[in-house]
């Protein structure tokens, strides 16, 4: 019986997608199905890759629906667990094993890099910002133990049933380039009381990490963060991140630091 559905995003990094599929097929947990959402434009090289097409279940869009679409496509999963990956994220071969072991100890939304705000201002403050001081937990800092954070990115691991909570409140239609990471953590907190956690990323044991070379792969010309593209309202990606963070906070999203 298939245990995990991995959802990948084909966009403008066909080389990464080939590597992702190979790494997922090489996981120590073998019972995995792979879904690929091809987000146009920029998918032509991937569409022509018949080797990937024969090993995955794929859907092709002729319009770019941004970062949220893969979580809608994930509704096609029929497994207990779902793992969603950014297109610059290559997991170590024991990542799924790591996530399942972490879930046994504490049910949580899991990810490979987490942000933990060290001194969050009041949610009512006009200065609430995504760019407030935070600590990164995960592949960037190698946490020895599972660590609760405010939200995670690059890779998400969760129960399929939680997708109904993800979509319980619809995203802002004007924000399509970002916000899905904060939204998921907030929705699970608000409706189910479920925390967000980064599984152990032991130093020197990259096979357990959710991303083994994100720095190199995430800084090419296709990076949202580096290229700073414009969305439909002429807001930069970074401005959109800031605005969505403020919106979630004012809607009641409580950070770990708020409980201290």
N, C-alpha and C positions, 0 to 999 in steps of 0.2 A: 504493500500500500504506500502510495506517495505521501510523504510527510510534509514537504516544504515546496512551495511554489516560489521561484525566483522571478522577479519582474525586472527586466532590463529596458533601457531607453536608447533606441537607435537614433542618433541625430547626425553629428558631423565627425564622429570619431570611429570609423569602421574598424580600425586596427584595435582599438580598445575593446570593442564588442566581441571580436574574435577571441581576444585574451580572456575576457570575462566569461564567455561560454565555456572555454576550456577549463578555467579555474573552478567554476561551479560544478562541472562534470567530474572534477578531480577531488571534490570535497570528501572528507572522511564519512560524512553522512551521505549515503548514495541515493536515497529515495527522494529525488528532486525533479520537478517539472520546470521548464523554462519558458516564460512568456516574454515576447519582445514587442514593445510599442515603438513603432517607427514614426518619429515626429518630424514632418516635413517643415521647411525644405532641408535639403542636404542629405537625403537618405539614399540617393541613387547607387552609391558604391555598396551600401549595405543590402539593398534590394537585390543586387546582382550576385550576392554571396550565397550561392545555393547550398554550400556546406553548412552555413548557419541556419538557413531556412529549413533544411531537412532535420535539424536537431532541436528545433524550437517551434512553438506556436506563435505566429506573428500577426500583427495588425498594422496596416499602413494608412497613415493619414496624409491628406494633401494640404493640410493646414497645421500650423504650429499652435497647439493648444497649451503650450507652456509646461510648467513643472507639475501641474495638478493632474494631467490626463493619465499618467501611469497609475495613479491611485484609483482612478475610475476603471482602467483596464484590469487592475488587480481583482476587481469583483468577479472576474471569470475564474479565479482560483477555486479549487475544490479540496484543498488541503487544510489541515489544522493551522498551519503557520504560513506566513507570507514574508518574503524578503525582497525589498525594493532597493535598487542600487542606482546611484548617479552614474553617468557614463564615464567618469574618470576614476572609478573605484574598483579596484581589483582585490578581492578578499584572499586571505591566507587559506590554506586547504582545510584548516580545522575551525574556521569561523562559525559555521552552522553548529558544529559540535559545541563550541563555546557558548553560543546563544541558547541552545537547548539546556545545557547545564545551568546557565544563569537563570533561565525561566523556572527550573525546578526549585530554585531557592527563593526566587521572588518574581512574581509575574509583573512585567513592566514592558513598556515600549523600549526596545534596545537599539543602539546605534554605535557606529565606530568612532565618531567624534562628537563630543558633547560640550555645550557651553554652560558654564556655571557662573552666574553673576555674583561677584564678590561683595558688592555694596549697592544693591538696587535701590533707587529712589522710590518714594511713594508713587503708587499707580496714578494718583491724581496730579502729579507734578507735570508741568509743561516741558520739563527737560528729560522725561523718560525717553530713552533711546536705545536702539540695538547696539550702539557703540559705547555704552557704559562699560566700565571695567569688568572683564570676565576672565575666567580661567578656562583653558581648553583641556578636556579630559579625553583620553583615548589614544589613537595612533600617534598623535602629536606630542604626547607627554608620557605615555606608557604607564597606565594605572595598574597596580598589582591586584587590587580588589575591585569588584563591581562597585561603581560609584554613581549615586543619584545626581542628575544634572537637570538643567531647566529645559533643554531640548537637544535633539541630536540631528546630525546631517550625514550626507554621503552614503549611508546605508541604514536602512530601517528593518527591524525584525519584530514581528508582532503576530498575534492571533488573527486569523482571517475574520472572525466575528467582530473584531474591533473596527473594521472598515465601515460598519453601519454607524459607528460613533464619529468616525472621521467625516462622514457626509451628513451628519445630523444637522449641522449648521453649514450653509453653503459659503464658499469663499467670496470675497469681494470681486465682482466681475471685472474691475479695473486693474486688479493685481494678478497677473498671470505668470510673471517671471520668478516669483518668490513667495514665501510665506507658508508653504505646505508643511515645513518642519515645525514651526511654532504652532501652527493650527492643530496639528495632530496631538502634540503634547498637551495643549490646552484643552482640547475636546475630551481626551481620556481622563485628564484631571477633573474636569468639570462634571462629567456624567458618570464616570465609573470609579473615580478616586485612584486611578492607576498612575504610578510614577513613570518617569523616564530615566533610564539607567544605561551607562556604558559598561559592557562586560569587561572583564580583565583583559588588558593588553600588556602581557608580561614583557619586560625588556629582553631583547635578544631572542624572543620566541614569536617571530612574525607569522608563523603558521596559524596562530590564534587570532590575529588581528583582522579587523573588518576591512582594512585598506593597507596595502603593503607599499604603495608608492604614489600616494595621492598628491604629494607636493610636485613631483615631476609631471604627472599627467594632468593636473588641474590648472596649470599655468600656461597652456598653449593659447593659440589665437581664438579658440572657441570658448574660452572660459567666460562665463557671465561676469565674474568678479573682476577679471583683468580687462576685458574689452569694454565694460561699462555701457551696455547697449541701452537703447531707448524703448520704452513701451508705448502703448497707444496714447497715453496721456502726457507723453514727453517727460516722464519722470525717469531718472536714472535708476539702475538696479539698486544702487546703494541707498538712494532716497526712498525707494519702495520698501526696502528692508526696514529702514528706520520707521517709516509710516506704519507698516504692518505690526511691528513690535509694539508701537504705542497703542494701536487699536486693540490688540489682544490684551495688553495690560489694563487698559481702561474698561475692558469688558469683564474683567475679573480674574485674569490669569495670575496665579500666585507663584512667585519664584521661590526656590529653595531658601534664599536669603530672607524672604519675608517671614519665614517661620522661626527665625533665630531671635 
